[in-house]
Amino acid sequence: MLQNIGLPGLLLIAVVVLVLFGKGKVSSLMGEVGKGITAFKKGVSDGTAEIEKERAEAAKDVTPAETAAKDKV
């Protein structure tokens, strides 16, 4: 059903939404959507950075536990 919506259909939907909600409401809604997308991207990048940091910390400690214990004695 959605495959058959072309440019004229999308324009008609946009005009109906604009008439129903008004210019101010639609622009504020799109601003909120933009903020949400930005926050989502930031969260994904922060999560990726945190995972990479944990991997880097795990890679630093490559000394076996037995060798470390013998060196302390």
PyMOL commands that set and color helices and strands:
alter all, ss='L'
color gray80, all
select helices_A, chain A and resi 2-4+7-21+23-60+65-72
alter helices_A, ss='H'
color red, helices_A
deselect
rebuild
show_as cartoon
